[in-house]
Amino acid sequence: MREVNVKDIEDKIAQMCIEANHYLGEDVKACIHQRLCEENWNIAKDILESIEENITVSEEGIFPLCQDTGMACVFLEIGQDVHLVGGMLKDAVNEGVRRGYEKGFLRKSVVEDPLRRKNTGDNTPAYINTEIVDGDKVKITVAPKGFGSENMSRIIMLPPSAGENGVKNFVVKTCNDAGANPCPPIVVGVGIGGTFDKAALMAKKALLIPVDKKNDDPYYENMERELLERINELGIGPQGFGGRTTALAVKIIAAPTHIAGLPVAVNINCHVSRHKEAVL
Amino acid sequence: MEYKLMEPFCKEKIKDFRAGDKILVTGTIYTARDAAHKRMTELLDKGEPLPFDMIDSIIYYVGPTPAKPGYVIGSAGPTTSYRMDAYAPKFLDLGQLAMIGKGQRSQEVMEAVVANKAVYLAAIGGAAALMAKQIKDAEVIAFDDLGAEAIRRLYVEDMPLTVVLDSVGGNLYEQGREEYLKFIGK
């Protein structure tokens, strides 16, 4: 067994919260730039240029990319040969988020109850997802998630007869209904199969895949390409002002499901598609 | 078209604004989002005064990040506007001049914009660091306990905005898309 102190996880998460909110991944930056070069509509070009300028300003370290510095979504892949020491993992993650959001002057956007809505004041609790995997390492992903785009996400339990077309139509309809609201250009995470809850988790995890990474399964790679084309033919464009660049990427994760079911979840992210990874 | 909108704000100065026009705003505006709209509506219901004069006011739907030492404000991009749709028509009827946000509005808001000769302006969602640079002063004037959602008085210089809903029923989200789709032959 390899020992990992949860204090090290806490320190790392604190730092990653700040970094994720200031430095967009190189994959997303390159994708935005490529779309800018391909864009054929002036107002859309202007918006994409402003988005690039915003990224540059944020990298100076004073102003975060977006004022919605998100609900902290923390994914932990814990090797089964790891022994966590030094305290409770959950407490360490939340303490890391609390410290990061305080030190980084990030916005505290979490309310303690969905109906009574009192702000917790420190952006905790985080959304924490743990998975036991092979090995003796801990992989941490911090993905601050804004709710302008989260609110436009949808899930449906399709009948198996709906098939591939049913899935594709639901994804395109979700993006069309979202329109200007989720700050296009968007990144579209799709979870297909599993159970009701697993589909949603897969959709969220799909947003963590580098936008330039090809799907390992040629069937889903083709589907991603086709969906991206269809979404970019909607004409919504950056910020909904019209144009080609409605989506930067579509990412699909699929899983085995029940003979009676075809769950489909669509989790939308804005162009500020933030996530940082680290391995301890 | 491109316009500069300077203080003092009034309906006369915005009457020619049309969906798609670019506007640079300079002057005093107020921040309010979900919780502040709810509280202001409750004040109105009780017949109590609002934290600022609604007549000819510009409200920016934003909850900024905390200001770092030496800066007046943190990042300050628009939040999604439809969540204010339940409250906005009433404020527009009371004389509010302009709303700044992003995203689609309800039929009721669109009608209230036309009826009151008001305007709905969009800031670039997710370009919050850029927007912060145009804010020269910020002060919490009400509902301090709401944190990021408190009402702030901002002084902005050349804040870059785009007209989405205008006083004659224009809607950039519909027109922009239609024009683009026509351009690509769809």
HADDOCK unambig.tbl for C-alpha pairs under 7 A between the chains (distance, minus, plus):
assign (segid A and resid 51 and name CA) (segid B and resid 127 and name CA) 5.82 0.50 0.50
assign (segid A and resid 54 and name CA) (segid B and resid 127 and name CA) 5.32 0.50 0.50
assign (segid A and resid 54 and name CA) (segid B and resid 129 and name CA) 5.76 0.50 0.50
assign (segid A and resid 54 and name CA) (segid B and resid 130 and name CA) 5.32 0.50 0.50
assign (segid A and resid 57 and name CA) (segid B and resid 129 and name CA) 6.32 0.50 0.50
assign (segid A and resid 57 and name CA) (segid B and resid 130 and name CA) 6.86 0.50 0.50
assign (segid A and resid 58 and name CA) (segid B and resid 129 and name CA) 5.98 0.50 0.50
assign (segid A and resid 63 and name CA) (segid B and resid 74 and name CA) 5.85 0.50 0.50
assign (segid A and resid 63 and name CA) (segid B and resid 75 and name CA) 5.23 0.50 0.50
assign (segid A and resid 63 and name CA) (segid B and resid 129 and name CA) 5.11 0.50 0.50
assign (segid A and resid 64 and name CA) (segid B and resid 75 and name CA) 5.90 0.50 0.50
assign (segid A and resid 64 and name CA) (segid B and resid 129 and name CA) 6.18 0.50 0.50
assign (segid A and resid 65 and name CA) (segid B and resid 126 and name CA) 6.73 0.50 0.50
assign (segid A and resid 65 and name CA) (segid B and resid 127 and name CA) 6.73 0.50 0.50
assign (segid A and resid 65 and name CA) (segid B and resid 128 and name CA) 6.11 0.50 0.50
assign (segid A and resid 65 and name CA) (segid B and resid 129 and name CA) 5.78 0.50 0.50
assign (segid A and resid 66 and name CA) (segid B and resid 75 and name CA) 6.21 0.50 0.50
assign (segid A and resid 66 and name CA) (segid B and resid 77 and name CA) 6.50 0.50 0.50
assign (segid A and resid 66 and name CA) (segid B and resid 126 and name CA) 4.95 0.50 0.50
assign (segid A and resid 66 and name CA) (segid B and resid 127 and name CA) 6.31 0.50 0.50
assign (segid A and resid 66 and name CA) (segid B and resid 128 and name CA) 4.78 0.50 0.50
assign (segid A and resid 66 and name CA) (segid B and resid 129 and name CA) 6.63 0.50 0.50
assign (segid A and resid 67 and name CA) (segid B and resid 63 and name CA) 6.86 0.50 0.50
assign (segid A and resid 67 and name CA) (segid B and resid 64 and name CA) 5.27 0.50 0.50
assign (segid A and resid 67 and name CA) (segid B and resid 65 and name CA) 5.31 0.50 0.50
assign (segid A and resid 67 and name CA) (segid B and resid 75 and name CA) 4.79 0.50 0.50
assign (segid A and resid 67 and name CA) (segid B and resid 76 and name CA) 5.24 0.50 0.50
assign (segid A and resid 67 and name CA) (segid B and resid 77 and name CA) 5.83 0.50 0.50
assign (segid A and resid 67 and name CA) (segid B and resid 128 and name CA) 5.75 0.50 0.50
assign (segid A and resid 105 and name CA) (segid B and resid 65 and name CA) 6.60 0.50 0.50
assign (segid A and resid 105 and name CA) (segid B and resid 66 and name CA) 5.33 0.50 0.50
assign (segid A and resid 105 and name CA) (segid B and resid 67 and name CA) 6.93 0.50 0.50
assign (segid A and resid 105 and name CA) (segid B and resid 68 and name CA) 6.44 0.50 0.50
assign (segid A and resid 106 and name CA) (segid B and resid 65 and name CA) 5.48 0.50 0.50
assign (segid A and resid 106 and name CA) (segid B and resid 66 and name CA) 6.42 0.50 0.50
assign (segid A and resid 107 and name CA) (segid B and resid 65 and name CA) 4.51 0.50 0.50
assign (segid A and resid 107 and name CA) (segid B and resid 66 and name CA) 6.32 0.50 0.50
assign (segid A and resid 107 and name CA) (segid B and resid 148 and name CA) 6.98 0.50 0.50
assign (segid A and resid 148 and name CA) (segid B and resid 79 and name CA) 6.95 0.50 0.50
assign (segid A and resid 148 and name CA) (segid B and resid 80 and name CA) 5.93 0.50 0.50
assign (segid A and resid 180 and name CA) (segid B and resid 103 and name CA) 4.76 0.50 0.50
assign (segid A and resid 180 and name CA) (segid B and resid 104 and name CA) 6.47 0.50 0.50
assign (segid A and resid 181 and name CA) (segid B and resid 80 and name CA) 6.01 0.50 0.50
assign (segid A and resid 181 and name CA) (segid B and resid 102 and name CA) 6.60 0.50 0.50
assign (segid A and resid 181 and name CA) (segid B and resid 103 and name CA) 4.21 0.50 0.50
assign (segid A and resid 181 and name CA) (segid B and resid 104 and name CA) 6.45 0.50 0.50
assign (segid A and resid 183 and name CA) (segid B and resid 125 and name CA) 5.31 0.50 0.50
assign (segid A and resid 183 and name CA) (segid B and resid 126 and name CA) 6.71 0.50 0.50
assign (segid A and resid 235 and name CA) (segid B and resid 177 and name CA) 5.20 0.50 0.50
assign (segid A and resid 235 and name CA) (segid B and resid 180 and name CA) 6.22 0.50 0.50
assign (segid A and resid 235 and name CA) (segid B and resid 181 and name CA) 5.85 0.50 0.50
assign (segid A and resid 236 and name CA) (segid B and resid 177 and name CA) 5.58 0.50 0.50
assign (segid A and resid 239 and name CA) (segid B and resid 124 and name CA) 6.76 0.50 0.50
assign (segid A and resid 239 and name CA) (segid B and resid 125 and name CA) 6.99 0.50 0.50
assign (segid A and resid 240 and name CA) (segid B and resid 173 and name CA) 5.72 0.50 0.50
assign (segid A and resid 241 and name CA) (segid B and resid 172 and name CA) 6.23 0.50 0.50
assign (segid A and resid 241 and name CA) (segid B and resid 173 and name CA) 5.48 0.50 0.50
assign (segid A and resid 241 and name CA) (segid B and resid 176 and name CA) 5.09 0.50 0.50
assign (segid A and resid 241 and name CA) (segid B and resid 177 and name CA) 6.48 0.50 0.50
assign (segid A and resid 242 and name CA) (segid B and resid 176 and name CA) 4.51 0.50 0.50
assign (segid A and resid 242 and name CA) (segid B and resid 177 and name CA) 4.17 0.50 0.50
assign (segid A and resid 242 and name CA) (segid B and resid 180 and name CA) 5.74 0.50 0.50
assign (segid A and resid 243 and name CA) (segid B and resid 177 and name CA) 6.90 0.50 0.50
assign (segid A and resid 243 and name CA) (segid B and resid 180 and name CA) 5.78 0.50 0.50
assign (segid A and resid 272 and name CA) (segid B and resid 126 and name CA) 6.54 0.50 0.50
